[in-house]
């Protein structure tokens, strides 16, 4: 597999932005690292195999992915994990937005 197209695809997630509460965010922000999820209630109980864009980028540089399907599976897992977790957090102020991001990511990537 070619590293450049995979890395370019992952990096392209960081270009879409939105504004919330007067602050500009990238749509990839919740998916970039697992550091933010450490403080989320019951995340590891709901998501047994967390993965982030940082992890995927590291794996690309180490030639971890031998098949396109493996790369695709992990990218889709990031978005799927987002939807699964936030669907179970209906009282969070961010849940509907996060579910929307996850669903949009899955829709865009599975085309």
N, C-alpha and C positions, 0 to 999 in steps of 0.2 A: 504494500500500500504506500501511497505517496503521502508524506508528512505534510507538505505544504497545503494541499486542498483541505485536509482535515483540520489543521490548525487555523487556516483562514476561516473556515466555517464556524469554528468555536469562537474565534475572535470577533466575527461579524455579529454575534449575539450582543456584544457590548456597545454597538453603535446606536441601537434604538433607545430613545430616552422618553421619559414622561415627567410631568410635574405633579407633586403631591405636597400639600401644605407649604407651598412656596419653595420647595426644594426639588432640584432636578435629580432624577435617578435614572440608571440604566435598567432596562428590562431584565438584564442578566444578573443584576445585583444579588437577588436572593439565591442564585444558583452558583455563584462564583466560588465560594468556599463553604466548608462545613462549620467554620468558627461561629457563625451566627446561630446555627441550630442548637448549639450546646445549651443555650439558655431557654430553648423552647420546651414547654411542658411535654412530657411523654414522647418526644420525637423518636427516640431509639426504639421505644415499644411499638410504635406504629410503623416505622420504617426500619426494617431489620438490616438493610443494605444501603446505607446512605452513600451518595456519590456527588461530586461537585465538578464544575467546569475546570477548576484547578487540577483535580485528580486526572481528568481526561487529558488535559494539556500535558501533564507530566507523563502520562502513558504514551501519548503520541511521540514525545521526544525520546522515549526509551524503546520505540518500535514494538510496543506491547500488542497493538492490533494487527493481526495477521489477515483478518477478513473484514470487509466493509460491514457485514452484519453484526460483528462484535462491537464496532464503533457505534453503529446505529442503535444497538440495544442499550448501550450505556448512556447515550445522549437522551434517548426516550425514557430511560429510567429516571433521569434527573427530573424531567417534567412530570412523569407519572408519580414519582414520590411527592412532588409538590402538590399535585391534585389530591392524592390520597390523604396526606397530612392535613391540608387546609379544609378539606370537606368535613373533617372531624372536629373542626374548631369554629363552629357556627357563630359563637358569640364574640369572636375576635374582630376588631375593627378592620383588620387586613384580610380576612378570610376570602371574601368574594373577589378581591383584586388578585390575590395569590392563585386562587383556583383558575381565574381567567388567564393569568400568565402561563400556568401549567398547560391548560387546554390549548392555548394558542401555540405554544411550543410543540406540543404533540401534533397538532394539525399541520403546522408548517413543516415539520420534519418528516412526517409520514406520507407526504404527498407523493 
